[in-house]
Amino acid sequence: MRTLETNDWILLNSIIYKIYTMSNIDEMREQFLEQMKMLIDYDSADFHLASPDGEKKLVSPVLFNCEEDMSIAYDELDYSRGILYSGKTLIYRETDIISDAKRVETDYYKKVYKINKWHYSLQMVLAREKEFVGVATFYRTIGKDDFVYDDIFILDLLKDHLAYRLYQQKKSGDLVSEKLTVSAAAQEYNLTRREETILRLLMEGRDNVRICESLVITENTLKKHILNLYRKLGINNRVGLFKMIKEKE
């Protein structure tokens, strides 16, 4: 078993402190994933919350080095779904529940792992009072070794703190932020008139070609405006956009 050094314990205490004291649940999870890089070797990660309405689905993802939200793939393809919603806190490697030879043949592996060049994963399912509250998954790219017991040991030291925080937040009804209207987002995040117009067109489902034609701008100009929008709103892609902004005023 891994022997933790003084610096490791200091970092663990810092993580636990932030779990309880950071008021914004999304920022807390982002900090958690970033700091875990100093304790566990992984290449990508995601951290989802349980749906606040009791449905068996994942919401409000926080991503680390992931290009897109995999919530739909989790809910539709993941063969470990029964474990996810069992109401028990568990930490396991995917290879603990299915052999490597079988998992590479599953739709889940082909549609989630393969396209991201991942091979191994370590998953932390969080629950309290028999209620699922969230799940964090850490991935390693093809060519790296599988996660080991020492990695599980690190997460085991933190799982109860995370489960308690998410459970309390869920009970308070404050896990998922209220979506903003385009007008409210423009005011709160100091968007320019052009950025607000583009945001409104994006929320109407317009593609880039139609937006460029409507505003008489080049695609490169549009991409610059969209990147500025993402930067101001603190998101990375259109998935984040639709999770943050209401489709109608």
Contacts in CASP RR format, 6 or more apart in sequence:
PFRMAT RR
TARGET T0000
AUTHOR 0000-0000-0000
METHOD contacts of the structure
MODEL  1
MRTLETNDWILLNSIIYKIYTMSNIDEMREQFLEQMKMLIDYDSADFHLA
SPDGEKKLVSPVLFNCEEDMSIAYDELDYSRGILYSGKTLIYRETDIISD
AKRVETDYYKKVYKINKWHYSLQMVLAREKEFVGVATFYRTIGKDDFVYD
DIFILDLLKDHLAYRLYQQKKSGDLVSEKLTVSAAAQEYNLTRREETILR
LLMEGRDNVRICESLVITENTLKKHILNLYRKLGINNRVGLFKMIKEKE
1 149 0 8 1.000
1 150 0 8 1.000
1 153 0 8 1.000
2 150 0 8 1.000
2 153 0 8 1.000
2 154 0 8 1.000
4 12 0 8 1.000
8 39 0 8 1.000
11 35 0 8 1.000
11 38 0 8 1.000
11 39 0 8 1.000
12 39 0 8 1.000
12 154 0 8 1.000
12 157 0 8 1.000
12 158 0 8 1.000
14 35 0 8 1.000
15 31 0 8 1.000
15 32 0 8 1.000
15 35 0 8 1.000
15 36 0 8 1.000
15 158 0 8 1.000
16 158 0 8 1.000
16 161 0 8 1.000
18 28 0 8 1.000
18 31 0 8 1.000
18 32 0 8 1.000
18 35 0 8 1.000
19 28 0 8 1.000
19 32 0 8 1.000
19 158 0 8 1.000
19 161 0 8 1.000
19 162 0 8 1.000
19 165 0 8 1.000
20 161 0 8 1.000
20 165 0 8 1.000
22 28 0 8 1.000
22 31 0 8 1.000
25 49 0 8 1.000
25 60 0 8 1.000
25 165 0 8 1.000
25 166 0 8 1.000
25 169 0 8 1.000
25 174 0 8 1.000
25 175 0 8 1.000
26 60 0 8 1.000
26 62 0 8 1.000
26 177 0 8 1.000
28 165 0 8 1.000
29 47 0 8 1.000
29 62 0 8 1.000
29 136 0 8 1.000
30 62 0 8 1.000
30 64 0 8 1.000
32 47 0 8 1.000
32 136 0 8 1.000
32 162 0 8 1.000
33 45 0 8 1.000
33 47 0 8 1.000
33 62 0 8 1.000
33 64 0 8 1.000
33 136 0 8 1.000
34 64 0 8 1.000
36 42 0 8 1.000
36 45 0 8 1.000
36 138 0 8 1.000
36 154 0 8 1.000
37 64 0 8 1.000
39 154 0 8 1.000
40 122 0 8 1.000
40 138 0 8 1.000
40 147 0 8 1.000
40 151 0 8 1.000
40 154 0 8 1.000
40 155 0 8 1.000
41 140 0 8 1.000
41 144 0 8 1.000
41 151 0 8 1.000
42 122 0 8 1.000
42 138 0 8 1.000
42 139 0 8 1.000
42 140 0 8 1.000
42 147 0 8 1.000
43 65 0 8 1.000
43 118 0 8 1.000
43 139 0 8 1.000
43 140 0 8 1.000
43 141 0 8 1.000
43 144 0 8 1.000
44 63 0 8 1.000
44 64 0 8 1.000
44 65 0 8 1.000
44 66 0 8 1.000
44 116 0 8 1.000
44 118 0 8 1.000
44 138 0 8 1.000
44 139 0 8 1.000
44 141 0 8 1.000
45 63 0 8 1.000
45 64 0 8 1.000
45 65 0 8 1.000
45 66 0 8 1.000
45 136 0 8 1.000
45 137 0 8 1.000
45 138 0 8 1.000
45 139 0 8 1.000
46 61 0 8 1.000
46 62 0 8 1.000
46 63 0 8 1.000
46 64 0 8 1.000
46 66 0 8 1.000
46 69 0 8 1.000
46 70 0 8 1.000
46 136 0 8 1.000
46 137 0 8 1.000
47 61 0 8 1.000
47 62 0 8 1.000
47 63 0 8 1.000
47 64 0 8 1.000
47 134 0 8 1.000
47 135 0 8 1.000
47 136 0 8 1.000
47 137 0 8 1.000
48 58 0 8 1.000
48 59 0 8 1.000
48 60 0 8 1.000
48 61 0 8 1.000
48 62 0 8 1.000
48 71 0 8 1.000
48 74 0 8 1.000
48 134 0 8 1.000
48 135 0 8 1.000
48 136 0 8 1.000
49 58 0 8 1.000
49 59 0 8 1.000
49 60 0 8 1.000
49 133 0 8 1.000
49 134 0 8 1.000
49 166 0 8 1.000
49 170 0 8 1.000
49 175 0 8 1.000
49 176 0 8 1.000
50 58 0 8 1.000
50 59 0 8 1.000
50 131 0 8 1.000
50 132 0 8 1.000
50 133 0 8 1.000
50 134 0 8 1.000
50 166 0 8 1.000
50 170 0 8 1.000
51 57 0 8 1.000
51 58 0 8 1.000
51 59 0 8 1.000
52 59 0 8 1.000
52 170 0 8 1.000
52 173 0 8 1.000
52 175 0 8 1.000
52 176 0 8 1.000
56 75 0 8 1.000
56 81 0 8 1.000
56 85 0 8 1.000
57 71 0 8 1.000
57 75 0 8 1.000
58 71 0 8 1.000
58 74 0 8 1.000
58 75 0 8 1.000
58 134 0 8 1.000
58 135 0 8 1.000
59 71 0 8 1.000
59 176 0 8 1.000
60 175 0 8 1.000
60 176 0 8 1.000
60 177 0 8 1.000
60 243 0 8 1.000
61 69 0 8 1.000
61 70 0 8 1.000
61 71 0 8 1.000
61 239 0 8 1.000
63 69 0 8 1.000
63 236 0 8 1.000
66 116 0 8 1.000
67 116 0 8 1.000
67 237 0 8 1.000
68 237 0 8 1.000
68 239 0 8 1.000
69 237 0 8 1.000
69 239 0 8 1.000
69 240 0 8 1.000
70 112 0 8 1.000
73 108 0 8 1.000
73 111 0 8 1.000
73 112 0 8 1.000
74 81 0 8 1.000
74 84 0 8 1.000
75 81 0 8 1.000
77 106 0 8 1.000
77 107 0 8 1.000
77 108 0 8 1.000
77 111 0 8 1.000
77 112 0 8 1.000
78 84 0 8 1.000
78 108 0 8 1.000
79 98 0 8 1.000
79 106 0 8 1.000
79 108 0 8 1.000
80 94 0 8 1.000
80 97 0 8 1.000
80 123 0 8 1.000
83 90 0 8 1.000
83 92 0 8 1.000
83 97 0 8 1.000
83 125 0 8 1.000
84 125 0 8 1.000
84 132 0 8 1.000
84 135 0 8 1.000
85 132 0 8 1.000
86 125 0 8 1.000
86 127 0 8 1.000
86 132 0 8 1.000
87 127 0 8 1.000
87 130 0 8 1.000
87 131 0 8 1.000
87 132 0 8 1.000
88 125 0 8 1.000
88 127 0 8 1.000
88 130 0 8 1.000
89 124 0 8 1.000
89 125 0 8 1.000
89 126 0 8 1.000
89 127 0 8 1.000
89 128 0 8 1.000
89 159 0 8 1.000
89 160 0 8 1.000
89 163 0 8 1.000
90 123 0 8 1.000
90 124 0 8 1.000
90 125 0 8 1.000
91 122 0 8 1.000
91 123 0 8 1.000
91 124 0 8 1.000
91 125 0 8 1.000
91 152 0 8 1.000
91 155 0 8 1.000
91 156 0 8 1.000
91 159 0 8 1.000
92 122 0 8 1.000
92 123 0 8 1.000
92 152 0 8 1.000
93 120 0 8 1.000
93 121 0 8 1.000
93 122 0 8 1.000
93 123 0 8 1.000
93 146 0 8 1.000
93 147 0 8 1.000
93 152 0 8 1.000
94 103 0 8 1.000
94 120 0 8 1.000
94 121 0 8 1.000
94 122 0 8 1.000
94 123 0 8 1.000
95 103 0 8 1.000
95 120 0 8 1.000
95 146 0 8 1.000
98 106 0 8 1.000
103 109 0 8 1.000
112 118 0 8 1.000
113 119 0 8 1.000
113 121 0 8 1.000
113 139 0 8 1.000
116 139 0 8 1.000
117 141 0 8 1.000
117 142 0 8 1.000
118 139 0 8 1.000
118 140 0 8 1.000
118 141 0 8 1.000
118 142 0 8 1.000
119 140 0 8 1.000
119 141 0 8 1.000
119 142 0 8 1.000
119 143 0 8 1.000
119 144 0 8 1.000
120 139 0 8 1.000
120 140 0 8 1.000
120 144 0 8 1.000
120 145 0 8 1.000
120 146 0 8 1.000
120 147 0 8 1.000
121 137 0 8 1.000
121 138 0 8 1.000
121 139 0 8 1.000
121 140 0 8 1.000
121 147 0 8 1.000
122 137 0 8 1.000
122 138 0 8 1.000
122 147 0 8 1.000
122 151 0 8 1.000
122 152 0 8 1.000
122 155 0 8 1.000
123 135 0 8 1.000
123 136 0 8 1.000
123 137 0 8 1.000
123 138 0 8 1.000
124 135 0 8 1.000
124 136 0 8 1.000
124 137 0 8 1.000
124 155 0 8 1.000
124 159 0 8 1.000
124 162 0 8 1.000
125 132 0 8 1.000
125 134 0 8 1.000
125 135 0 8 1.000
126 132 0 8 1.000
126 133 0 8 1.000
126 134 0 8 1.000
126 135 0 8 1.000
126 136 0 8 1.000
126 159 0 8 1.000
126 162 0 8 1.000
126 163 0 8 1.000
126 166 0 8 1.000
127 133 0 8 1.000
127 134 0 8 1.000
127 163 0 8 1.000
128 163 0 8 1.000
128 164 0 8 1.000
128 166 0 8 1.000
128 167 0 8 1.000
129 167 0 8 1.000
131 167 0 8 1.000
131 170 0 8 1.000
133 163 0 8 1.000
133 166 0 8 1.000
133 167 0 8 1.000
133 170 0 8 1.000
134 166 0 8 1.000
136 162 0 8 1.000
138 147 0 8 1.000
138 151 0 8 1.000
140 146 0 8 1.000
140 147 0 8 1.000
166 175 0 8 1.000
169 175 0 8 1.000
177 244 0 8 1.000
179 243 0 8 1.000
179 244 0 8 1.000
179 245 0 8 1.000
179 246 0 8 1.000
180 188 0 8 1.000
180 244 0 8 1.000
180 245 0 8 1.000
180 246 0 8 1.000
181 245 0 8 1.000
181 246 0 8 1.000
181 248 0 8 1.000
181 249 0 8 1.000
182 196 0 8 1.000
182 199 0 8 1.000
182 200 0 8 1.000
182 203 0 8 1.000
182 245 0 8 1.000
182 246 0 8 1.000
182 249 0 8 1.000
183 196 0 8 1.000
183 249 0 8 1.000
185 191 0 8 1.000
185 199 0 8 1.000
185 233 0 8 1.000
185 244 0 8 1.000
185 245 0 8 1.000
186 195 0 8 1.000
186 196 0 8 1.000
186 199 0 8 1.000
189 232 0 8 1.000
189 233 0 8 1.000
190 232 0 8 1.000
191 199 0 8 1.000
191 229 0 8 1.000
191 232 0 8 1.000
194 215 0 8 1.000
194 225 0 8 1.000
195 225 0 8 1.000
195 228 0 8 1.000
195 229 0 8 1.000
195 232 0 8 1.000
197 215 0 8 1.000
198 211 0 8 1.000
198 215 0 8 1.000
198 222 0 8 1.000
198 225 0 8 1.000
198 226 0 8 1.000
198 229 0 8 1.000
199 229 0 8 1.000
199 241 0 8 1.000
199 245 0 8 1.000
201 210 0 8 1.000
201 211 0 8 1.000
201 214 0 8 1.000
201 215 0 8 1.000
202 211 0 8 1.000
202 226 0 8 1.000
202 238 0 8 1.000
202 241 0 8 1.000
203 241 0 8 1.000
203 242 0 8 1.000
203 245 0 8 1.000
203 246 0 8 1.000
203 247 0 8 1.000
203 248 0 8 1.000
204 247 0 8 1.000
206 214 0 8 1.000
208 219 0 8 1.000
208 222 0 8 1.000
208 223 0 8 1.000
209 219 0 8 1.000
211 222 0 8 1.000
212 218 0 8 1.000
212 219 0 8 1.000
212 221 0 8 1.000
212 222 0 8 1.000
215 222 0 8 1.000
229 241 0 8 1.000
230 236 0 8 1.000
230 237 0 8 1.000
230 241 0 8 1.000
233 241 0 8 1.000
233 244 0 8 1.000
235 241 0 8 1.000
235 244 0 8 1.000
END
